Amino acid sequence: MLYDAIVIGAGFAGLTAARTLIERGKKVLLLEARDRVGGRVYTHHFADGTYIDLGGQWIGPTQDRIYALAKEMKVPVFATYNEGKKTIALNGKLKLYSGLIPKIDVASLLNIDYVLKRLDKLASRVVPDKPWQTPDARRLDSATLASFLDRHVWFGNARQVLEAGFDTVFACTPAEISILQALFYIKSGTNLNTLLNIENGAQQHRFEGGAQTVANRLSKCFEAHILLNSPVTHILQTETSVQVITRNAQTHTALRVIVAIPPALCARITYTPPLPPLRDQLTQRVPMGTVIKCYAIYPTPFWRANGHSGQVVADDAYHLQTTFDNSPPDASRGILMGFCLAHRARKLLALPPQERQHQIMQNFIAFFGKAAEKPLLYTEKCWAEEEWTRGCYTGMMPPGAWTNFTDALTRPVGRIHWAGTETAAVWNGYIEGAMQSGQRAAQEVMDMES
């Protein structure tokens, strides 16, 4: 069969692209390497009905596409638990605080406020769909976010708090990305206050039954068009069509292909003819972030009775940068989730699984007391170990990538089009960005074939 389009990758980008084309009457095949849909959104369900989101889980204001889709798929959202005090674990001491900024010395607080406002002001100038055209782009792209912090952070406490926050936002250290990438990401998600906050922020809502429920129900709308367990190994272009070959030696032919997977995975496909040098070299320069999501499940959210929100920000004496209350809306279980990210995650990955669990549990106990000692269950998800992701939350641009490779991330290569949250101008790295990218790529295909 000759398809109008083959879509590679059944995350939210690929699902959105496939659905958009099918609704326009196109013959579409969606190929997914895993045995499930959802991509970096993955919900695990336990026999007792408890569920945890091992991947993407939050949505917030201005993410209109995913809110509308959840409503259409009849998946209710609920507010992330955000009541009570938070904890800052800094310099060997635990302190409670309220609001977004932890309770530390005044000089450090003023320094943090200055840095956040300066970054927001710089981010407001970014051209989101063409970051390389941002004023002073080459200078901003030639230095790291860490070098910016070196110049503008003057107190150790301020640096510790900012780095824990930025690690959580970017899933990489400030030394791994350019200032321009950081500013683009901030602008893409509105501003830093939105990215960091729960109320009126990117973490405002979660999905009843887990985020993957939305992807599962969407896929049911066109499941006859989806082939799971079909990793793509080779894409062969001719002047009139494209052949897509899978690991299980199946060959499918289409007029167009949408590759809706992270750039790091795009590089693992063989292309005939080879990709243009700029596109190929770019995929060598967009590494994935490093994330381990760590869960401790208890009979009840005991910390709430103590007036605690479950939220912690911790310095690098701990494995976890941040923690959140991830309990279900009816509080039928108490679920603590901790993010181990970037350099802390890489250190933890050197340990055997049992030792990793011990170390993380020691963090939970330090933050929440003896009541945290004996969870019903501990589990974790390291996305760097996932064959068909190789990291999370997203691929990040290091110094020089935006200004040297400009639009190579999204520019079609013959009959090949690119999607995925990394290619989104708005809410890059989020489910919303993935959906936006799928719509854009589908529109490109329709424009080319009209």
Secondary structure, DSSP 8 states (H G I E B T S, - for coil): -EEEEEEE--SHHHHHHHHHHHHTT--EEEE-SSSSS-TT--EEE-TTS-EEESS---B-TT-HHHHHHHHHTT--EEE----SEEEEEETTEEEEE-SSS----HHHHHHHHHHHHHHHHHHTT--TT-GGGSTTHHHHHSSBHHHHHHHH--SHHHHHHHHHHHHHHHSS-GGGSBHHHHHHHHHHTS-HHHHH-STTSTTSEEETT-THHHHHHHHHTTGGGEE-S--EEEEEE-SS-EEEEETTS-EEEEEEEEE-S-HHHHTTSEEES---HHHHHHHTT--B--EEEEEEEESS-HHHHTTEEEEEEE-TTSS-SEEEE---TT-SSEEEEEEEEHHHHHHHHTS-HHHHHHHHHHHHHHHH-GGGSS-SEEEEEEGGG-TTT-SSS-B---TTHHHHHGGGGTS-BTTEEE-SGGG-SSSTTSHHHHHHHHHHHHHHHHHHH-
